[in-house]
Amino acid sequence: MPKYLFKASYTPEGIRGAIKDGGTGRKKAATHLFESLGGTVESFYFAFGEADAYVIADLPDNETAAAGAAAVGSTGAVSVSTTVLLTPAQVDEAFAKTVDYRPPGA
């Protein structure tokens, strides 16, 4: 199953909700969301810096990941950035492919 990194940044409204729910409450909500989409949460961390929370989840496909991110982002309480993650073996497969490409100016 494909793996995704979700970076979440709370709006002021979202921070108020997170304070009310607590960290474990937000993790439970995220776990419920991903399980309802047929996936699982590998890890959930809060952070200081660029984003407020980082979630790594396994989901069936890109469309499902997009649906989950859209559902969260549509609330206005959280801004979500999604990154598709690749295993080292998947990178090996990608690098083994033949690509016909000409760089600019070449």
DSSP file (Angstrom, degrees, kcal/mol; ACC not computed):
  #  RESIDUE AA STRUCTURE BP1 BP2  ACC     N-H-->O    O-->H-N    N-H-->O    O-->H-N    TCO  KAPPA ALPHA  PHI   PSI    X-CA   Y-CA   Z-CA
    1    1 A M              0   0    0      0, 0.0    60,-0.1     0, 0.0    38,-0.0   0.000 360.0 360.0 360.0 135.6    0.0    0.0    0.0
    2    2 A P        -     0   0    0      0, 0.0    57,-2.2     0, 0.0     2,-0.4  -0.222 360.0-136.9 -60.8 150.5    1.4    3.5   -0.9
    3    3 A K  E     -AB  58  85A   0     82,-0.7    82,-2.8    55,-0.2     2,-0.3  -0.886  19.6-169.2-114.4 141.1    2.8    5.5    2.0
    4    4 A Y  E     -AB  57  84A   0     53,-2.8    53,-2.3    -2,-0.4     2,-0.5  -0.957  18.2-143.9-132.9 146.8    2.2    9.3    2.5
    5    5 A L  E     -AB  56  83A   0     78,-3.0    78,-2.5    -2,-0.3     2,-0.5  -0.961  18.5-165.4-107.3 122.0    3.5   12.1    4.6
    6    6 A F  E     -AB  55  82A   0     49,-3.2    49,-2.5    -2,-0.5     2,-0.5  -0.942   2.4-163.2-108.8 123.6    0.9   14.6    5.7
    7    7 A K  E     -AB  54  81A   0     74,-3.0    74,-2.4    -2,-0.5     2,-0.4  -0.936  11.2-164.7-106.1 123.7    2.1   17.9    7.1
    8    8 A A  E     -AB  53  80A   0     45,-2.9    44,-2.3    -2,-0.5    45,-1.9  -0.915  11.0-171.3-115.0 132.9   -0.6   19.8    9.0
    9    9 A S  E     - B   0  79A   0     70,-2.6    70,-2.9    -2,-0.4     2,-0.2  -0.986  21.1-136.5-122.0 122.3   -0.6   23.4   10.0
   10   10 A Y  E     - B   0  78A   0     -2,-0.5    68,-0.2    68,-0.2    67,-0.1  -0.513   6.0-141.1 -79.8 141.7   -3.3   24.6   12.3
   11   11 A T     >  -     0   0    0     66,-2.2     4,-2.6    -2,-0.2     5,-0.2  -0.407  43.1 -92.7 -80.0 171.5   -5.2   27.9   11.8
   12   12 A P  H  > S+     0   0    0      0, 0.0     4,-2.0     0, 0.0     5,-0.1   0.902 132.4  50.7 -54.7 -39.7   -6.0   29.8   15.0
   13   13 A E  H  > S+     0   0    0     63,-0.2     4,-2.0     1,-0.2    64,-0.1   0.910 110.0  50.1 -62.3 -41.9   -9.4   28.1   15.0
   14   14 A G  H  > S+     0   0    0     63,-0.3     4,-2.6    62,-0.2    -1,-0.2   0.869 107.4  53.2 -65.2 -37.7   -7.6   24.7   14.6
   15   15 A I  H  X S+     0   0    0     -4,-2.6     4,-2.5     2,-0.2    -1,-0.2   0.916 107.5  51.5 -64.0 -42.3   -5.3   25.4   17.5
   16   16 A R  H  X S+     0   0    0     -4,-2.0     4,-2.0    -5,-0.2    -2,-0.2   0.915 111.9  47.4 -60.4 -41.5   -8.2   26.2   19.7
   17   17 A G  H  X S+     0   0    0     -4,-2.0     4,-2.8     2,-0.2     5,-0.2   0.894 110.7  51.0 -65.8 -39.7   -9.8   22.9   18.7
   18   18 A A  H  X S+     0   0    0     -4,-2.6     4,-2.7     2,-0.2    -2,-0.2   0.886 109.0  51.3 -65.9 -38.0   -6.5   21.0   19.3
   19   19 A I  H  < S+     0   0    0     -4,-2.5    -1,-0.2     2,-0.2    -2,-0.2   0.921 112.9  46.3 -62.2 -42.9   -6.2   22.5   22.8
   20   20 A K  H  < S+     0   0    0     -4,-2.0    -2,-0.2    -5,-0.2    -1,-0.2   0.926 120.8  37.1 -64.9 -45.8   -9.8   21.4   23.5
   21   21 A D  H  X S-     0   0    0     -4,-2.8     4,-0.6    -5,-0.1    -2,-0.2   0.772 103.5-140.9 -78.6 -27.1   -9.2   17.8   22.1
   22   22 A G  H  X  -     0   0    0     -4,-2.7     4,-1.9    -5,-0.2     5,-0.2   0.007  32.5 -73.6  79.8 164.3   -5.7   17.4   23.3
   23   23 A G  H  > S+     0   0    0      1,-0.2     4,-2.2     2,-0.2     5,-0.2   0.902 133.4  49.7 -61.9 -43.3   -2.9   15.7   21.4
   24   24 A T  H  > S+     0   0    0      1,-0.2     4,-2.2     2,-0.2    -1,-0.2   0.844 108.5  54.5 -67.4 -31.6   -4.2   12.2   21.9
   25   25 A G  H  X S+     0   0    0     -4,-0.6     4,-2.0     2,-0.2    -1,-0.2   0.893 108.9  47.3 -66.8 -39.7   -7.7   13.3   20.8
   26   26 A R  H  X S+     0   0    0     -4,-1.9     4,-2.4     2,-0.2    -2,-0.2   0.880 111.3  51.1 -69.5 -37.5   -6.3   14.7   17.5
   27   27 A K  H  X S+     0   0    0     -4,-2.2     4,-2.7     2,-0.2    -2,-0.2   0.920 109.8  50.4 -63.9 -41.9   -4.3   11.5   16.9
   28   28 A K  H  X S+     0   0    0     -4,-2.2     4,-2.4     1,-0.2    -2,-0.2   0.903 110.4  49.7 -61.9 -41.2   -7.4    9.5   17.5
   29   29 A A  H  X S+     0   0    0     -4,-2.0     4,-2.3     2,-0.2    -1,-0.2   0.908 112.4  47.2 -64.3 -42.1   -9.3   11.7   15.0
   30   30 A A  H  X S+     0   0    0     -4,-2.4     4,-2.6     2,-0.2     5,-0.2   0.914 111.4  50.9 -65.6 -42.7   -6.6   11.2   12.4
   31   31 A T  H  X S+     0   0    0     -4,-2.7     4,-2.5     1,-0.2     5,-0.2   0.916 110.6  49.3 -61.3 -43.2   -6.4    7.5   13.0
   32   32 A H  H  X S+     0   0    0     -4,-2.4     4,-2.4    -5,-0.2    -1,-0.2   0.927 110.3  51.5 -61.0 -45.2  -10.2    7.3   12.5
   33   33 A L  H  X S+     0   0    0     -4,-2.3     4,-0.9     1,-0.2    -2,-0.2   0.955 113.4  42.8 -56.5 -53.2  -10.0    9.3    9.3
   34   34 A F  H  <>S+     0   0    0     -4,-2.6     5,-2.9     1,-0.2     3,-0.4   0.868 113.6  51.1 -67.5 -36.2   -7.3    7.1    7.7
   35   35 A E  H ><5S+     0   0    0     -4,-2.5     3,-1.6    -5,-0.2    -1,-0.2   0.876 105.6  56.5 -66.3 -35.8   -9.0    3.9    8.8
   36   36 A S  H 3<5S+     0   0    0     -4,-2.4    -1,-0.2     1,-0.3    -2,-0.2   0.733 106.0  52.4 -67.0 -20.1  -12.3    5.0    7.3
   37   37 A L  T 3<5S-     0   0    0     -4,-0.9    -1,-0.3    -3,-0.4    -2,-0.2   0.320 127.3 -99.9 -94.9   6.1  -10.4    5.4    4.0
   38   38 A G  T < 5S+     0   0    0     -3,-1.6    -3,-0.2     1,-0.3     2,-0.2   0.693  88.9 105.1  85.2  19.8   -9.1    1.9    4.2
   39   39 A G      < -     0   0    0     -5,-2.9     2,-0.3    -6,-0.2    -1,-0.3  -0.486  58.3-129.0-119.6-170.5   -5.6    2.9    5.5
   40   40 A T  E     -C   58   0A   0     18,-1.9    18,-2.5    -2,-0.2     2,-0.6  -0.969  17.7-121.0-140.2 154.9   -3.5    2.9    8.6
   41   41 A V  E     -C   57   0A   0     -2,-0.3    16,-0.3    16,-0.2     3,-0.1  -0.873  20.7-177.6 -97.2 123.6   -1.5    5.4   10.5
   42   42 A E  E    S-     0   0A   0     14,-2.8     2,-0.3    -2,-0.6    15,-0.2   0.872  70.7  -7.4 -84.4 -42.7    2.2    4.5   10.9
   43   43 A S  E     -C   56   0A   0     13,-1.7    13,-2.2     2,-0.0     2,-0.4  -0.995  52.7-165.8-154.5 153.9    3.1    7.5   13.0
   44   44 A F  E     +C   55   0A   0     -2,-0.3     2,-0.4    11,-0.2    11,-0.2  -0.964  18.3 170.5-143.1 121.0    1.7   10.8   14.3
   45   45 A Y  E     -C   54   0A   0      9,-2.7     9,-3.3    -2,-0.4     2,-0.3  -0.993  25.9-141.7-134.6 140.7    3.9   13.5   15.8
   46   46 A F  E     -C   53   0A   0     -2,-0.4     2,-0.3     7,-0.3     7,-0.3  -0.673  32.3-176.4 -88.4 156.4    3.3   17.1   16.8
   47   47 A A        -     0   0    0      5,-2.1     2,-0.4    -2,-0.3    -2,-0.0  -0.961  29.3-122.9-150.0 162.4    6.2   19.5   16.0
   48   48 A F  S    S+     0   0    0     -2,-0.3     2,-0.4     2,-0.0     3,-0.2  -0.859  77.7  28.7-100.5 145.4    7.5   23.0   16.4
   49   49 A G  S    S+     0   0    0     -2,-0.4    -2,-0.1     1,-0.2     0, 0.0  -0.899 114.0  10.0 119.2-137.2    8.5   24.8   13.1
   50   50 A E  S    S+     0   0    0     -2,-0.4     2,-0.3     2,-0.1    -1,-0.2   0.843 128.1  19.8 -57.5 -40.5    7.2   24.6    9.6
   51   51 A A        -     0   0    0     -3,-0.2   -42,-0.2     1,-0.1     3,-0.1  -0.885  63.4-139.5-129.7 160.4    4.2   22.4   10.5
   52   52 A D  S    S+     0   0    0    -44,-2.3    -5,-2.1    -2,-0.3     2,-0.3   0.733  87.0  17.6 -90.6 -25.8    2.3   21.6   13.6
   53   53 A A  E     -AC   8  46A   0    -45,-1.9   -45,-2.9    -7,-0.3     2,-0.4  -0.998  58.6-158.1-148.9 146.8    1.8   17.9   13.0
   54   54 A Y  E     -AC   7  45A   0     -9,-3.3    -9,-2.7    -2,-0.3     2,-0.4  -0.994  13.2-176.2-126.0 128.1    3.3   15.2   10.8
   55   55 A V  E     -AC   6  44A   0    -49,-2.5   -49,-3.2    -2,-0.4     2,-0.5  -0.990  11.8-161.5-126.9 129.9    1.4   12.0   10.0
   56   56 A I  E     +AC   5  43A   0    -13,-2.2   -14,-2.8    -2,-0.4   -13,-1.7  -0.959  25.6 170.4-107.8 124.5    2.8    9.0    8.0
   57   57 A A  E     -AC   4  41A   0    -53,-2.3   -53,-2.8    -2,-0.5     2,-0.5  -0.961  33.9-133.1-136.5 150.1   -0.1    6.8    6.7
   58   58 A D  E     +AC   3  40A   0    -18,-2.5   -18,-1.9    -2,-0.3   -55,-0.2  -0.902  34.3 173.0 -99.0 128.8   -0.6    3.9    4.4
   59   59 A L        -     0   0    0    -57,-2.2   -20,-0.1    -2,-0.5   -21,-0.1  -0.940  42.4-111.3-135.8 157.7   -3.5    4.5    2.0
   60   60 A P  S    S-     0   0    0      0, 0.0     2,-0.3     0, 0.0    -1,-0.1   0.844  86.0 -26.9 -59.3 -37.1   -4.8    2.5   -1.0
   61   61 A D     >  -     0   0    0    -60,-0.1     4,-2.0     1,-0.1     5,-0.2  -0.967  68.2 -83.7-167.3 175.8   -3.9    5.1   -3.7
   62   62 A N  H  > S+     0   0    0     -2,-0.3     4,-2.7     1,-0.2     5,-0.2   0.861 121.3  56.5 -62.8 -37.4   -3.3    8.8   -4.5
   63   63 A E  H  > S+     0   0    0      1,-0.2     4,-2.1     2,-0.2    -1,-0.2   0.894 107.7  48.1 -63.7 -39.2   -7.0    9.5   -5.0
   64   64 A T  H  > S+     0   0    0      2,-0.2     4,-2.3     1,-0.2    -1,-0.2   0.904 111.3  50.4 -67.1 -41.5   -7.8    8.3   -1.5
   65   65 A A  H  X S+     0   0    0     -4,-2.0     4,-2.5     1,-0.2    -2,-0.2   0.911 110.9  49.6 -61.7 -42.3   -4.9   10.4   -0.1
   66   66 A A  H  X S+     0   0    0     -4,-2.7     4,-2.6     2,-0.2    -2,-0.2   0.889 109.0  52.3 -64.1 -39.4   -6.2   13.4   -1.9
   67   67 A A  H  X S+     0   0    0     -4,-2.1     4,-2.3     2,-0.2    -2,-0.2   0.922 111.2  46.9 -62.8 -44.3   -9.8   12.8   -0.6
   68   68 A G  H  X S+     0   0    0     -4,-2.3     4,-2.1     2,-0.2    -2,-0.2   0.931 113.8  47.0 -63.5 -45.8   -8.5   12.6    3.0
   69   69 A A  H  X S+     0   0    0     -4,-2.5     4,-2.9     1,-0.2     5,-0.2   0.895 112.7  50.2 -63.2 -40.0   -6.4   15.8    2.6
   70   70 A A  H  X S+     0   0    0     -4,-2.6     4,-2.3     2,-0.2    -1,-0.2   0.900 108.6  52.1 -65.3 -40.6   -9.3   17.6    1.0
   71   71 A A  H  < S+     0   0    0     -4,-2.3     4,-0.4     2,-0.2    -2,-0.2   0.918 114.9  41.8 -61.9 -43.4  -11.7   16.6    3.8
   72   72 A V  H >< S+     0   0    0     -4,-2.1     3,-1.3     1,-0.2     6,-0.5   0.946 116.8  47.2 -68.9 -48.4   -9.3   17.9    6.4
   73   73 A G  H >< S+     0   0    0     -4,-2.9     3,-1.4     1,-0.3    -2,-0.2   0.808 101.2  65.9 -64.5 -30.2   -8.4   21.1    4.5
   74   74 A S  T 3< S+     0   0    0     -4,-2.3    -1,-0.3     1,-0.3    -2,-0.2   0.660  87.4  70.2 -68.9 -14.4  -12.0   21.9    3.7
   75   75 A T  T <  S-     0   0    0     -3,-1.3    -1,-0.3    -4,-0.4    -2,-0.2   0.751  97.1-135.4 -72.9 -22.3  -12.7   22.5    7.4
   76   76 A G  S <  S+     0   0    0     -3,-1.4   -62,-0.2     2,-0.4   -63,-0.2   0.409  85.6  94.6  81.1  -3.4  -10.6   25.7    7.4
   77   77 A A  S    S+     0   0    0     -5,-0.4   -66,-2.2     1,-0.2     2,-0.4   0.636  87.6  31.9 -92.6 -16.2   -9.0   24.6   10.7
   78   78 A V  E     -B   10   0A   0     -6,-0.5     2,-0.5   -68,-0.2    -2,-0.4  -1.000  62.8-147.1-144.8 139.1   -6.0   22.9    9.1
   79   79 A S  E     -B    9   0A   0    -70,-2.9   -70,-2.6    -2,-0.4     2,-0.4  -0.933  27.2-158.9-102.7 131.9   -3.8   23.4    6.1
   80   80 A V  E     -B    8   0A   0     -2,-0.5     2,-0.4   -72,-0.2   -72,-0.2  -0.926  15.9-170.2-121.0 135.8   -2.5   20.1    4.7
   81   81 A S  E     -B    7   0A   0    -74,-2.4   -74,-3.0    -2,-0.4     2,-0.4  -0.987  14.8-156.7-118.7 132.8    0.5   19.3    2.5
   82   82 A T  E     -B    6   0A   0     -2,-0.4     2,-0.4   -76,-0.2   -76,-0.2  -0.925   9.5-174.0-116.8 133.8    0.8   15.7    1.2
   83   83 A T  E     -B    5   0A   0    -78,-2.5   -78,-3.0    -2,-0.4     2,-0.4  -0.992  22.4-133.4-126.0 129.1    3.9   14.0    0.0
   84   84 A V  E     -B    4   0A   0     -2,-0.4     2,-0.3   -80,-0.2   -80,-0.2  -0.676  26.2-147.1 -77.4 130.8    4.1   10.6   -1.6
   85   85 A L  E     -B    3   0A   0    -82,-2.8   -82,-0.7    -2,-0.4     2,-0.4  -0.797   8.5-156.5-103.1 144.3    6.8    8.5    0.0
   86   86 A L        -     0   0    0     -2,-0.3   -82,-0.0   -84,-0.1    -2,-0.0  -0.926  13.6-128.5-119.0 143.1    8.9    5.9   -1.8
   87   87 A T     >  -     0   0    0     -2,-0.4     4,-2.0     1,-0.1     5,-0.2  -0.428  33.2-106.9 -77.4 161.9   10.8    2.9   -0.4
   88   88 A P  H  > S+     0   0    0      0, 0.0     4,-2.2     0, 0.0     5,-0.1   0.884 123.0  54.3 -56.0 -37.8   14.5    2.5   -1.3
   89   89 A A  H  > S+     0   0    0      1,-0.2     4,-2.1     2,-0.2     5,-0.1   0.885 106.1  51.3 -64.7 -38.3   13.4   -0.5   -3.5
   90   90 A Q  H  > S+     0   0    0      2,-0.2     4,-2.3     1,-0.2    -1,-0.2   0.878 108.8  51.2 -65.9 -36.7   10.9    1.8   -5.4
   91   91 A V  H  X S+     0   0    0     -4,-2.0     4,-2.8     2,-0.2    -2,-0.2   0.911 107.5  53.3 -65.3 -41.7   13.7    4.3   -5.9
   92   92 A D  H  X S+     0   0    0     -4,-2.2     4,-1.4     1,-0.2    -2,-0.2   0.923 109.7  48.6 -57.2 -44.5   15.9    1.6   -7.3
   93   93 A E  H  X S+     0   0    0     -4,-2.1     4,-0.6     1,-0.2    -2,-0.2   0.911 111.9  49.0 -61.9 -42.7   13.1    0.7   -9.8
   94   94 A A  H >< S+     0   0    0     -4,-2.3     3,-1.1     1,-0.2    -2,-0.2   0.921 110.9  49.1 -63.8 -44.0   12.7    4.3  -10.8
   95   95 A F  H 3< S+     0   0    0     -4,-2.8    -1,-0.2     1,-0.3    -2,-0.2   0.735 105.4  59.6 -69.4 -22.0   16.4    4.8  -11.4
   96   96 A A  H 3< S+     0   0    0     -4,-1.4    -1,-0.3    -5,-0.2    -2,-0.2   0.607  85.2 100.5 -81.2 -11.8   16.5    1.6  -13.5
   97   97 A K  S << S-     0   0    0     -3,-1.1     2,-0.5    -4,-0.6    -3,-0.0  -0.465  76.6-122.6 -75.6 145.7   14.0    3.0  -16.0
   98   98 A T        -     0   0    0     -2,-0.1     2,-0.4     2,-0.0    -2,-0.1  -0.776  30.2-170.3 -88.1 127.5   15.2    4.4  -19.3
   99   99 A V        -     0   0    0     -2,-0.5     2,-0.9     2,-0.1    -2,-0.0  -0.979  17.3-149.2-124.7 129.0   14.1    8.0  -19.8
  100  100 A D        +     0   0    0     -2,-0.4     2,-0.4     2,-0.0    -2,-0.0  -0.833  40.8 147.9 -97.4 102.0   14.5    9.9  -23.0
  101  101 A Y        -     0   0    0     -2,-0.9    -2,-0.1     2,-0.0     0, 0.0  -0.998  36.1-156.9-141.1 139.2   15.0   13.6  -21.9
  102  102 A R        -     0   0    0     -2,-0.4     3,-0.1     0, 0.0    -2,-0.0  -0.973  24.4-133.5-114.3 120.7   16.9   16.6  -23.2
  103  103 A P    >   -     0   0    0      0, 0.0     3,-1.9     0, 0.0    -2,-0.0  -0.289  41.2 -77.8 -68.7 158.5   17.7   19.3  -20.7
  104  104 A P  T 3  S+     0   0    0      0, 0.0     0, 0.0     0, 0.0     0, 0.0  -0.282 117.0  12.1 -56.6 136.0   17.1   22.9  -21.5
  105  105 A G  T 3         0   0    0     -3,-0.1     0, 0.0     1,-0.1     0, 0.0   0.422 360.0 360.0  80.6  -2.3   19.7   24.4  -23.8
  106  106 A A    <         0   0    0     -3,-1.9    -1,-0.1    -4,-0.0     0, 0.0   0.473 360.0 360.0 -89.4 360.0   21.3   21.0  -24.7
